Structure formats: structure tokens, C-alpha cells
Amino acid sequence: MPTPLANENPRLSLWLRVREFAVPPSMIETATARRRAGDWAGACAAAGFDVDLNLRTAARAHGRELTARIRADLRRLAPDLLRWHMPRIAPDGLLRPGLTLTLARYATGGDGPGPVHLVARTPPARAAAGQRISLALWDGSRARTGGPAHPRPRPHPRYRLDLHRHLWDAHRAGELRVRSGADRPPGPKAPAPEHEMPRQAPGGRWCAVDRWPAEADILLRAEGRPAGGVTVRLGARQRLLIRLASRNGAGPPGPWLVAAPPGRGASALPVLPDAATWALPDLELLRAGLIEAGRLHPLVAGALAPDDGPSAAPGPRGARGPYLVECRGARHRIGLVDGVLSALDHDPDEIRREGLLAALTGTPLPCLREIDRAYREPDALTGVRARLDHGDTAGALAVVEELLGPRAGLPGGALREELEAAARGRVAHGLFRAGLAGPGGPPVHPRDRRSPDRRAHPRHATTR
């Protein structure tokens, strides 16, 4: 349950929910084991990724040398870490739909349309059930390079991780400590800007002002510009302009200033990546005391809290013990018997008689009413719904089996509706992957459970 401090800050509350459900420990454990064994494709499968690239085809199109670089990056890829840092939207913290972001760029050196991008893509909202991510190659041409047709195949300039490899490269995850500002005490530490910029941006969202000069310098170097301006997007209609003075040799950038709003010609300036604009949510949660390092991704915890040491993996959940129900002036037990939730203090004949009475519109025993309520809308329904929304079907079913037993038959009710909606969503995603869902197909997004004909428009987005 979110703490009062988290309830006061919707951003912290959202990220607490994301960290609890979006990347389950079982996914991290399996993906890590396969990655360390050299099975990058198996790690992707464990982390809910679809691989839409073929290295043999890439070798024929771009040469063996470039393909070798792609293969090396795929072996360094930690897909569970990438899922941990993917952009998300409010209010549930789901993956931003219909997004293509660059993980790495490879210069071709030829007369082709441009560099080859290793990209990660999220499906459109109508096919976002399961929260799957795909890997593909994009070379700037309009030719499809594998996988289903995507509504936005071009990489988004704001959501690029080629300058932030520590967010997906397992060998460089330790850089997160410096790039996130965790090596500095809280508070802005920027080198005396000419115009001060408050740490808290308009709208209550927190930005990493103290890191902007260094991140802008990294961006300008990558774009081959010695100095100049960089635009920062804080919201749909909020832009800032960062200007860096000339460098002296290879040292850090000189004094900088922030001006708002950008003037003419700002559209031609590079955009500061979203990963560099906002403060790292994990660092905010740690400093607010809302999360322990052991609940973070191991690579993230190792970078942000190296002194805490490795955290132990969570142990298996134990079976739920019997719980008590007030029934006819006494306390009776309800628990699992042969994989089915049963009333332990009533004999089978009495249960059959009460079941017949209930079928004839009578009032059943309180124990039977409690069992029926548990089947239709259990106390853990919120957690089950959150796991289904984030694609953790196995975790959701494990919770249901722990509460109701593996042989439980679900009657109509909220729990069954959630499971059926998740199944319909998987079908919609399968149709999208097969190219059988047109652009105007009905959405089957998890948040559209009660109104399957209503389109999902994520108007409220969250950053980092």
C-alpha cells in the first residue's frame, strides 16, 4: 500500500506501482540466467520481447562487420533492464504505446539512406495487452525489415537510448550512478547558470536540472556540434532552450543559461532525450525512503546503492493458511482441500444440502457465501488486475491459485472478467503480430475492460 508521502506525490505513487508489478523478480532471474549463458534470444523471450530481426538478412544487406557489432550489442543487452527503464504513461504505469526508440546506431559508410538503428518498439494501444516489446532494425528506408507493420516505425528523437546505454547494456549499468546524479547529494548542483531554473518543473514533475549541462554536452558531441543550443521538452506546450558556451579542449562545457521559450529556429536544434530530462524515479524513491534497494533491479541497485551489497532473491510464497469466518454464532475455517477452497468445519452432506438450498433461491451458509465472494471478487483482485495489466499472466495465475486453489472453477464475476479480458487482449496482440488487425481495429487494452468499444487515448503521460 502506498505510504502517505507517495499519496501526496502521484509520480512517486505511480512508480511504486510500476516497480511492484511491471518487471517481476521471476522475469529478472530467468532473463539474467539466460543472458549470462550467452542466450540473448532466450533472455529476450523471458523478458517478454519479440525478436523481429534476422542477423543473416542483416549481413547480406549491410555487411558482416556491421552485423558483428549488432550481435555484440545483443549479447550485452539486458532486456529485463531495458523493460525496467522503458517510458511509461499514467495512470497505470503501462508502457508508452506505439513507440519506436533507438538503442544503438551503426554507421554504414556507404551511400545508403542513413545509419542502421537497433530499435525497440511497443505495439499500439489496441494491441498492448501483454505489454510486449519487439526488437528490430531500421535503416531509414521504407522497406520493412521484419515483424508486423508499426504505426510509427521511425525512431522518436525524444526517446532514444543510444546515448544512455547504461539503461539497457549490462556491461555499462554501473554508469547509472553518475548519469542519474546519485553520486551527488540531493539538490541542484549545476555550475552557476546565468538564469536559475527551479528543480521542480511546472506541473509538479521533477527534472534533473543538475545533469542538464553534462547531458546536453553529450548530445552535442554525438551530433558533431562543438557548442550551441539544445531544446528541452517539459510538457506538451512547455519548451526550454539550453545554450552551452564553447568548450576549452576536451574539458566540460562552460557556463550555460536557460531561456524560455525557444525562439525561431529552435526546431532545428537537437532535443534533449527524455532519459536525461527527468530525475531517475528509482533514485527519488530511494531518497524518499519509499523503497529498499533489494526491491530494485539488481543492476540498478548495484549502481545506486553499491554499499548495500547483493540482495537475496525473494523466496517462494507459502501456501495460504485457513482463515476464519463468522458462521451461525461460531468461527469456522475456510481453506484449500485437494486444490479447492472449502469450508473445513462443515461435513459434505451439509454442504450439499446448503448448495441445493442456495440453488432454490435460499440463503446459503456464511461460509459458502464467503467462498462464493472469494471466487467472484477476491481480496487480492487489485494485485491480480495489476499483474495482468503489466503482462505478468503467470504471476496473476499464481496469486489466484494460492488464494483459491489450482482446481478452482470461477463463476461469473470481476475476477473472471479480468481473466477473460486478458485472454482477449492476447488474441488482439496475436492478430497485430500476424498483420491481421487493421489500423482501425477495436482496442482491447486492459484498461478498457468494461467498454471494449471505447478507444484508448493515453492523454496523461508520465516521464521516466
C-alpha positions as CSV (number, residue, x, y, z in Angstrom):
1,M,0.0,0.0,0.0
2,P,1.5,3.4,-0.9
3,T,2.7,5.5,2.0
4,P,1.2,8.9,2.8
5,L,4.3,10.5,1.2
6,A,3.6,8.6,-2.0
7,N,0.0,9.5,-1.9
8,E,0.9,13.2,-1.8
9,N,3.1,12.8,-4.9
10,P,1.3,11.0,-7.8
11,R,4.6,10.5,-9.6
12,L,6.1,8.5,-6.7
13,S,2.8,6.6,-6.2
14,L,2.8,5.6,-9.9
15,W,6.4,4.4,-9.9
16,L,5.9,2.4,-6.7
17,R,3.2,0.6,-8.5
18,V,5.4,0.1,-11.6
19,R,8.3,-1.2,-9.5
20,E,6.0,-3.7,-7.8
21,F,4.3,-5.2,-10.8
22,A,5.9,-4.2,-14.2
23,V,9.1,-6.3,-14.0
24,P,8.5,-9.3,-11.7
25,P,11.6,-10.9,-9.9
26,S,11.0,-14.2,-11.8
27,M,11.4,-12.4,-15.1
28,I,14.6,-10.8,-14.0
29,E,16.0,-14.1,-12.6
30,T,15.2,-16.1,-15.8
31,A,16.4,-13.4,-18.2
32,T,19.6,-12.9,-16.3
33,A,20.4,-16.6,-16.2
34,R,19.9,-16.9,-20.0
35,R,21.9,-13.8,-20.8
36,R,24.8,-14.9,-18.7
37,A,24.7,-18.3,-20.5
38,G,25.1,-16.4,-23.8
39,D,21.5,-17.0,-25.0
40,W,20.4,-13.4,-25.8
41,A,17.3,-14.6,-27.7
42,G,16.2,-16.7,-24.7
43,A,16.8,-13.7,-22.4
44,C,14.5,-11.7,-24.7
45,A,11.8,-14.4,-24.6
46,A,12.0,-14.5,-20.8
47,A,11.6,-10.7,-20.6
48,G,8.6,-10.5,-22.9
49,F,10.4,-9.4,-26.1
50,D,9.7,-10.4,-29.7
51,V,12.7,-10.5,-31.9
52,D,11.9,-9.1,-35.4
53,L,15.4,-9.1,-36.8
54,N,17.4,-11.6,-38.7
55,L,21.2,-11.4,-38.5
56,R,21.7,-13.3,-41.7
57,T,19.5,-10.9,-43.6
58,A,21.3,-8.0,-42.0
59,A,24.7,-9.4,-43.1
60,R,23.5,-9.6,-46.7
61,A,22.1,-6.1,-46.6
62,H,24.8,-4.3,-44.5
63,G,27.8,-6.5,-44.4
64,R,29.4,-8.8,-41.9
65,E,31.3,-6.2,-39.9
66,L,28.2,-4.2,-39.1
67,T,26.3,-7.4,-38.2
68,A,29.1,-8.4,-35.9
69,R,28.6,-5.1,-34.0
70,I,24.9,-5.7,-33.8
71,R,25.4,-9.3,-32.5
72,A,27.8,-8.0,-29.8
73,D,25.3,-5.4,-28.6
74,L,22.5,-8.1,-28.5
75,R,24.8,-10.2,-26.3
76,R,25.3,-7.2,-24.0
77,L,21.6,-6.4,-24.0
78,A,19.7,-7.0,-20.7
79,P,16.1,-7.0,-21.9
80,D,14.7,-7.0,-18.3
81,L,16.8,-3.9,-17.6
82,L,15.5,-2.2,-20.7
83,R,11.9,-3.1,-19.7
84,W,12.7,-1.6,-16.3
85,H,13.6,1.8,-17.9
86,M,11.1,2.0,-20.7
87,P,8.9,5.1,-21.0
88,R,5.5,4.7,-19.3
89,I,2.2,6.5,-19.2
90,A,-0.2,7.4,-16.4
91,P,-2.3,6.4,-14.6
92,D,-1.3,2.7,-14.5
93,G,2.3,3.0,-15.5
94,L,1.9,0.9,-18.6
95,L,4.4,1.1,-21.5
96,R,4.0,4.1,-23.8
97,P,2.2,2.5,-26.8
98,G,3.2,2.9,-30.4
99,L,6.7,3.9,-29.6
100,T,10.0,3.3,-31.5
101,L,13.2,4.1,-29.7
102,T,16.8,3.7,-30.7
103,L,19.1,1.5,-28.7
104,A,22.2,1.9,-30.9
105,R,23.2,3.4,-34.2
106,Y,25.7,1.9,-36.7
107,A,27.3,4.0,-39.4
108,T,27.1,2.2,-42.8
109,G,29.8,4.2,-44.5
110,G,28.0,3.9,-47.8
111,D,25.5,5.7,-49.9
112,G,22.5,4.2,-48.1
113,P,19.6,6.1,-46.6
114,G,21.5,6.6,-43.3
115,P,22.8,4.7,-40.2
116,V,21.3,1.5,-39.1
117,H,19.4,1.7,-35.9
118,L,18.8,-1.2,-33.4
119,V,15.3,-0.2,-32.1
120,A,12.8,-1.3,-29.5
121,R,9.1,-1.0,-30.3
122,T,5.9,-1.1,-28.3
123,P,2.7,-2.1,-30.0
124,P,-0.2,0.4,-30.5
125,A,-2.7,0.7,-27.7
126,R,-5.2,-1.6,-29.3
127,A,-2.7,-4.4,-29.2
128,A,-0.8,-3.5,-26.0
129,A,-2.2,-6.4,-23.8
130,G,0.7,-8.4,-22.5
131,Q,3.0,-5.4,-22.6
132,R,5.3,-7.0,-25.1
133,I,8.3,-5.2,-26.7
134,S,9.9,-6.0,-30.0
135,L,13.5,-5.7,-31.3
136,A,14.1,-4.7,-34.9
137,L,16.5,-2.9,-37.3
138,W,15.7,0.3,-39.0
139,D,17.8,1.8,-41.7
140,G,15.8,4.9,-42.7
141,S,14.2,3.3,-45.7
142,R,10.5,2.5,-46.1
143,A,11.1,-1.2,-46.6
144,R,10.0,-3.4,-43.8
145,T,12.8,-5.2,-42.0
146,G,10.7,-7.9,-40.4
147,G,7.8,-8.1,-37.9
148,P,4.4,-6.5,-38.2
149,A,3.7,-3.1,-39.7
150,H,4.2,-0.5,-37.0
151,P,2.2,2.8,-36.9
152,R,5.4,4.8,-36.1
153,P,8.4,2.9,-37.4
154,R,10.8,5.9,-37.3
155,P,12.7,6.3,-34.0
156,H,11.4,9.1,-31.8
157,P,14.1,11.8,-31.2
158,R,13.0,12.2,-27.6
159,Y,13.0,8.6,-26.7
160,R,16.5,7.5,-27.7
161,L,18.8,5.3,-25.6
162,D,21.8,5.2,-27.8
163,L,23.3,7.9,-25.6
164,H,22.1,6.1,-22.5
165,R,23.4,2.6,-22.9
166,H,23.6,2.1,-19.2
167,L,19.8,1.8,-19.3
168,W,20.0,-1.5,-21.3
169,D,23.7,-2.6,-21.6
170,A,24.5,-4.9,-18.7
171,H,28.2,-4.1,-19.1
172,R,27.7,-0.4,-18.6
173,A,24.9,-0.5,-16.0
174,G,27.3,0.9,-13.4
175,E,27.3,4.3,-15.2
176,L,23.8,4.9,-13.9
177,R,25.2,6.2,-10.6
178,V,26.9,9.2,-12.3
179,R,24.4,9.7,-15.1
180,S,21.5,9.8,-12.7
181,G,23.3,12.2,-10.2
182,A,23.2,9.6,-7.4
183,D,26.9,10.4,-6.7
184,R,25.8,13.9,-5.6
185,P,23.8,14.9,-2.6
186,P,20.2,15.9,-3.3
187,G,19.6,19.4,-4.7
188,P,20.7,21.2,-7.9
189,K,24.4,21.4,-8.3
190,A,24.6,22.9,-11.7
191,P,27.6,25.2,-12.4
192,A,26.1,28.6,-11.6
193,P,23.7,29.2,-14.5
194,E,23.1,32.7,-15.7
195,H,19.4,32.2,-15.1
196,E,18.4,29.8,-12.3
197,M,16.0,27.0,-13.1
198,P,14.0,25.5,-10.3
199,R,14.4,21.8,-9.7
200,Q,10.6,21.3,-9.7
201,A,9.3,22.0,-13.2
202,P,5.7,23.3,-13.8
203,G,3.0,20.7,-13.2
204,G,4.7,19.1,-10.2
205,R,7.1,17.0,-12.3
206,W,10.8,16.7,-11.3
207,C,13.6,17.4,-13.7
208,A,17.3,16.6,-13.5
209,V,18.5,20.2,-13.9
210,D,21.9,19.5,-12.3
211,R,22.6,17.0,-15.0
212,W,21.4,19.0,-18.0
213,P,24.7,20.7,-18.9
214,A,26.6,17.4,-19.0
215,E,23.8,15.6,-20.8
216,A,23.5,18.4,-23.3
217,D,27.2,18.3,-23.9
218,I,27.0,14.5,-24.6
219,L,24.2,15.2,-27.1
220,L,26.0,17.9,-28.9
221,R,29.2,15.8,-29.2
222,A,27.1,12.9,-30.6
223,E,25.6,15.3,-33.2
224,G,29.0,16.6,-34.1
225,R,28.4,20.2,-32.8
226,P,31.1,21.9,-30.8
227,A,28.6,24.0,-28.9
228,G,25.2,25.6,-29.3
229,G,21.7,25.1,-28.1
230,V,19.5,22.1,-27.0
231,T,15.8,22.1,-26.6
232,V,14.2,20.6,-23.5
233,R,10.6,19.4,-23.6
234,L,8.9,19.6,-20.2
235,G,5.3,19.1,-21.5
236,A,3.0,19.3,-24.4
237,R,3.4,23.1,-24.6
238,Q,6.4,23.7,-22.5
239,R,9.9,24.1,-24.1
240,L,13.2,25.4,-22.8
241,L,16.4,26.2,-24.6
242,I,19.8,25.3,-23.1
243,R,22.8,27.2,-24.5
244,L,26.3,25.9,-23.8
245,A,29.4,28.1,-24.2
246,S,32.3,26.8,-26.2
247,R,34.5,24.1,-24.8
248,N,38.1,24.5,-23.9
249,G,39.7,21.4,-25.4
250,A,38.2,18.2,-24.2
251,G,37.0,19.6,-20.8
252,P,33.5,20.1,-19.6
253,P,31.2,22.7,-21.2
254,G,31.5,26.3,-20.0
255,P,28.8,28.4,-18.4
256,W,25.3,27.8,-19.5
257,L,22.0,29.5,-19.4
258,V,18.3,28.6,-19.8
259,A,16.0,30.7,-21.8
260,A,12.2,30.2,-22.3
261,P,10.6,29.8,-24.7
262,P,12.8,28.9,-27.6
263,G,12.9,31.3,-30.5
264,R,12.7,30.8,-34.2
265,G,14.9,28.0,-35.5
266,A,14.7,26.0,-32.3
267,S,13.1,23.2,-34.2
268,A,16.4,22.5,-35.9
269,L,18.2,22.1,-32.6
270,P,18.6,18.6,-31.1
271,V,16.2,17.6,-28.4
272,L,17.5,16.5,-25.0
273,P,16.5,12.8,-24.6
274,D,13.7,12.1,-22.2
275,A,16.0,9.9,-20.2
276,A,18.2,12.9,-19.5
277,T,15.4,15.4,-18.8
278,W,13.8,13.9,-15.8
279,A,15.2,12.6,-12.5
280,L,15.5,8.9,-12.2
281,P,12.4,7.6,-10.4
282,D,14.4,4.9,-8.5
283,L,16.6,7.5,-7.0
284,E,13.7,9.6,-6.0
285,L,12.0,6.5,-4.3
286,L,15.2,5.6,-2.5
287,R,15.8,9.1,-1.2
288,A,12.2,9.4,-0.1
289,G,12.5,6.1,1.8
290,L,9.7,4.6,-0.1
291,I,11.6,1.6,-1.5
292,E,14.5,-0.6,-0.4
293,A,17.4,-1.3,-2.7
294,G,16.6,-5.0,-2.5
295,R,13.3,-4.3,-4.4
296,L,15.1,-2.7,-7.3
297,H,16.5,-4.4,-10.4
298,P,19.9,-5.9,-9.3
299,L,21.8,-3.9,-11.8
300,V,20.1,-0.7,-10.8
301,A,20.6,-1.4,-7.1
302,G,24.3,-2.1,-7.7
303,A,24.7,1.3,-9.2
304,L,22.6,3.4,-6.9
305,A,23.3,1.6,-3.6
306,P,26.6,-0.3,-4.0
307,D,27.2,-0.3,-0.3
308,D,24.1,-2.4,0.4
309,G,25.6,-5.5,-1.2
310,P,23.7,-8.0,-3.3
311,S,20.1,-8.6,-2.3
312,A,18.7,-12.0,-1.7
313,A,16.2,-13.3,-4.2
314,P,12.7,-13.4,-2.8
315,G,11.7,-16.9,-1.6
316,P,8.7,-18.8,-2.9
317,R,5.4,-17.9,-1.5
318,G,4.0,-20.2,1.1
319,A,0.5,-21.7,0.9
320,R,-2.2,-19.6,2.3
321,G,-3.4,-20.9,5.7
322,P,-7.1,-21.3,6.7
323,Y,-8.9,-18.1,7.6
324,L,-11.8,-17.6,9.9
325,V,-15.5,-16.7,9.1
326,E,-18.3,-15.9,11.5
327,C,-20.9,-18.6,10.7
328,R,-24.1,-19.2,12.8
329,G,-22.6,-17.8,16.0
330,A,-19.2,-19.7,15.7
331,R,-15.9,-19.2,14.0
332,H,-15.4,-21.6,11.1
333,R,-12.3,-22.2,9.0
334,I,-12.0,-21.9,5.2
335,G,-9.0,-23.3,3.4
336,L,-7.7,-25.4,0.5
337,V,-8.7,-29.1,0.3
338,D,-7.4,-31.0,-2.7
339,G,-6.8,-27.8,-4.6
340,V,-10.3,-26.3,-4.0
341,L,-11.3,-23.7,-1.5
342,S,-13.6,-25.4,1.0
343,A,-15.5,-24.9,4.3
344,L,-13.5,-27.0,6.7
345,D,-16.0,-27.2,9.6
346,H,-19.0,-28.4,7.6
347,D,-19.4,-32.0,6.6
348,P,-20.0,-32.9,2.9
349,D,-23.7,-33.7,3.4
350,E,-24.4,-30.3,4.9
351,I,-22.5,-28.6,2.1
352,R,-24.7,-30.4,-0.5
353,R,-27.9,-29.5,1.3
354,E,-26.9,-25.9,1.6
355,G,-25.9,-25.8,-2.1
356,L,-29.3,-27.2,-3.1
357,L,-31.0,-24.6,-0.9
358,A,-29.0,-21.8,-2.5
359,A,-29.9,-23.1,-5.9
360,L,-33.6,-22.8,-4.9
361,T,-33.0,-19.1,-4.1
362,G,-32.5,-19.8,-0.4
363,T,-29.8,-18.1,1.8
364,P,-26.6,-20.2,1.9
365,L,-24.3,-20.6,4.9
366,P,-22.0,-17.7,5.6
367,C,-19.0,-20.0,4.9
368,L,-20.4,-20.7,1.4
369,R,-21.2,-17.0,0.8
370,E,-17.6,-16.2,1.7
371,I,-16.3,-18.9,-0.7
372,D,-18.5,-17.6,-3.5
373,R,-17.3,-14.0,-2.8
374,A,-13.7,-15.1,-2.9
375,Y,-14.3,-16.8,-6.3
376,R,-16.0,-13.8,-7.8
377,E,-14.1,-10.9,-6.3
378,P,-11.2,-12.0,-4.0
379,D,-9.3,-9.6,-1.7
380,A,-6.3,-9.9,-4.0
381,L,-8.2,-8.8,-7.1
382,T,-6.3,-5.4,-7.2
383,G,-3.0,-7.2,-7.4
384,V,-4.2,-9.7,-9.9
385,R,-5.6,-6.9,-12.1
386,A,-2.2,-5.0,-11.9
387,R,-0.2,-8.1,-12.9
388,L,-2.5,-8.8,-15.8
389,D,-2.2,-5.2,-16.9
390,H,1.6,-5.4,-16.9
391,G,1.6,-8.7,-18.8
392,D,2.5,-10.9,-15.8
393,T,-0.1,-13.6,-16.5
394,A,1.9,-16.3,-14.8
395,G,2.2,-14.2,-11.6
396,A,-1.5,-13.4,-11.7
397,L,-2.5,-17.0,-12.1
398,A,-0.1,-17.9,-9.2
399,V,-1.9,-15.5,-6.9
400,V,-5.3,-16.9,-7.9
401,E,-4.1,-20.5,-7.3
402,E,-2.6,-19.5,-4.0
403,L,-5.9,-18.0,-2.9
404,L,-8.5,-20.3,-4.5
405,G,-6.6,-23.4,-5.3
406,P,-5.4,-24.8,-8.7
407,R,-8.6,-26.7,-9.3
408,A,-11.0,-23.8,-8.7
409,G,-13.8,-23.2,-11.2
410,L,-14.6,-19.5,-11.5
411,P,-18.2,-18.3,-11.7
412,G,-19.2,-15.0,-13.3
413,G,-17.7,-12.1,-11.5
414,A,-15.0,-9.5,-11.5
415,L,-12.1,-12.0,-11.3
416,R,-13.4,-14.0,-14.3
417,E,-14.0,-10.8,-16.3
418,E,-10.4,-9.8,-15.7
419,L,-9.0,-13.1,-16.8
420,E,-11.3,-13.1,-19.9
421,A,-10.2,-9.6,-20.8
422,A,-6.6,-10.6,-20.6
423,A,-7.2,-13.5,-22.9
424,R,-9.0,-11.3,-25.4
425,G,-6.1,-8.9,-25.2
426,R,-3.6,-11.6,-26.0
427,V,-5.7,-12.5,-29.1
428,A,-5.7,-8.9,-30.2
429,H,-1.9,-8.8,-29.8
430,G,-1.6,-12.0,-31.8
431,L,-3.7,-10.6,-34.6
432,F,-1.5,-7.5,-34.7
433,R,1.7,-9.6,-34.8
434,A,0.2,-11.6,-37.6
435,G,-0.7,-8.5,-39.6
436,L,-4.4,-9.3,-39.4
437,A,-5.5,-6.3,-37.3
438,G,-6.1,-3.2,-39.3
439,P,-5.3,0.3,-38.1
440,G,-9.0,0.9,-37.2
441,G,-9.5,-2.3,-35.3
442,P,-11.3,-2.2,-31.9
443,P,-9.0,-1.7,-29.0
444,V,-8.7,-4.5,-26.4
445,H,-6.5,-2.6,-24.0
446,P,-6.6,-3.8,-20.4
447,R,-8.0,-0.5,-19.2
448,D,-11.0,-0.9,-21.5
449,R,-12.5,-3.9,-19.7
450,R,-16.0,-2.5,-19.2
451,S,-16.2,-0.7,-22.6
452,P,-14.4,-2.8,-25.2
453,D,-15.6,-0.4,-28.0
454,R,-14.0,2.7,-26.4
455,R,-10.7,3.7,-27.9
456,A,-7.8,4.1,-25.6
457,H,-6.2,7.5,-25.8
458,P,-3.4,7.9,-23.2
459,R,-3.8,11.7,-22.7
460,H,-1.8,11.8,-19.4
461,A,1.8,10.7,-19.8
462,T,4.5,10.2,-17.3
463,T,8.2,10.7,-17.9
464,R,11.0,8.5,-16.7
